[in-house]
Amino acid sequence: MPVRLRPMTEADLPQLTNAESPYENFGPRGPRTAPLDPSLTADAGGLTVVDDDGGAVLGSVSWVWQRWGPNPQSRNPMIGIWLAVAVRGRGAGTETQRQLADLFFLHTTVNRVEAHTDAQNLAEQRALEKAGFRREGVTRGAQWREGAYHDSHIFSILRSEWEGQR
């Protein structure tokens, strides 16, 4: 499915809900606001996923920065995705996550882009693998959702793997 990433606007927010999947109930949250500066190097950020043909809002992607060591070179983005139910299973997730990894590798010096997903979310695991990410292992009890801790799977793609796909 042809998709495009663009900066998020306030008008997008009503279309981006979090109540359509068992993997999205993280408990009470503050009001959602669109980032004014979706810079890739900000501590956290997000973009809107739109249909490349008509521009309809399909979902969103976001990221937070992880650190695997004390130096700046050990910093990498952990990405997340939410798609409307109507477009799930049509390749939008794979293409969106591929495009987001491309943005990080083309416009930053990161060596690694990672994603975590619920251990039972098989559709997201397939989408990440199709986008070139590799499963690394299980993060036990890492995600608080629906009143309990859940295991998740960690995936990543390294710059050298991404360059090999181009």
N, C-alpha and C positions, 0 to 999 in steps of 0.2 A: 504494500500500500504506500503510495507516495506521500510523504510527510515533510514538514518543514518546521524548524524551531525558530521562534521569535521571542523578543522580550515580552514578559507578562504585563498586562494592563489591568486596571481596576475592573474594566468591563468583562474580563475573562473570569473573574472570581466566582460569580454565581454558577458558572458552567463547570466548575472544578469542585466536585463534591467528594466526600470520603465515606460514603455509606453503601457502596455497591459490591463489596467484596469482603469475605471473612478475614482478609489479611490487612484491613485498613482501619480497624477500630483500636486506636491507640489511647483512648480515653479522652477526658476533657482537654480542650486546647483553647488558647486565646484566639481572638478573631484573626482570620487570615488576611494578610495584606500583600499587595504586589510589591516586589522589590523595585526600587527606583533606579538602582544601578546594578544590572545583572552581570557585573564583571566576573569573569571566570576565576579570578584570584581572590574574590571576597571570601570571608569565612564560610559563608553559605550563600546559595543563590538558586535561581530557578528560571525556567523558560517555559513558554506555552508551546504545545504541540498542535499544529494545525494541518488540515488537509491541504496538500500542495496544489490541488486543482481548484478548490473553491474557497479555501481559507477558513473553513469551519473549525472551531475549537474541538480537538479530540482528546486533550489531556494536558499533562504537565510533566516536566522532569525537574529534579532538584538535586542538589549536592551539598555535602558538608566536607570539610577537609579533615583528613585523618593524619596522624603522625606516627610513624613507625620508628622514629629515632629523634635525637635532639636537634639535628641540623635541618636546614630548609630543604635539602635534597631528599629527605625522608618523608616529605609531605605529599599526599596524593588525595584526589577527590574520591569520595564514596557517593555513588549516584543512586537515585531512586526514580521511579516512574509511577504515574497513575494515568490510566486510560479509561475513557467512557466504555461502558459495557458493550455498546453497539459496534465498537471497532476492535474489540479484543478478538484474538485468534485469526486476524487477517494480515499479520506481518508488520503492523504499525509499531509494536513494541520492539521488535528486532531492529527495524530501520531507525527508530528514534534513538535507541541506545547506541547504535553504531554511529549515528551522526553526532551524538554528544561526546563519545570517545574521540571522534575525529576532531571536534572543537578543542578538546583539552590537549591532544597531541600536536595539533597544528599551531596553537596559540599560547602554549605554556611549555615549560621544560620538564613536566612530570614524566616519570618513567612508568607509572602504574595508574590505572583507573580501576576502581573496585566497586562491587555491588554486593549487597546482602539481600537475601530473600528468605521468606519462611520456608522451613524444611518441607512443608506440604504443598507449596505453591509450584507445582510442576510446570505450569504454563510459563511462568516467569523464568524458571530455570532453563527451559528449552529456548526461550527468546534470547537469553543472555548467551547461551552456547552458540546459537545461530549468528549472533552479532560478533562472535570471535572471543568471547570471554571463556576462561577455563575455571572449572570448579576446583577450589582449593581445600575445602573441608567444612566442618560443622563448627559453628560458634554456639556452644551449649548454653541454653538459658539466657541468651543475650537480649532478646526482644520482649519488652513488656507490652502485652496486648490482651484485651478482653479479660482483665483481672488476673492474668497469670503470665509467667515467663515462658517463652517459646524458643526452641532451637531455630537457628537459621543457617543457611548455606552461604559461604563467601565465595565470590567469583572475582576474577581479575583478568585484565588484559595488559600486557607489558608493551612498551614502545616498540621493542624489536618484533613482537608478534604482529602488532598493528602495521608496522612498516612492511612486513612480509605479506600482508593481505592487499596492499595497495598496488 
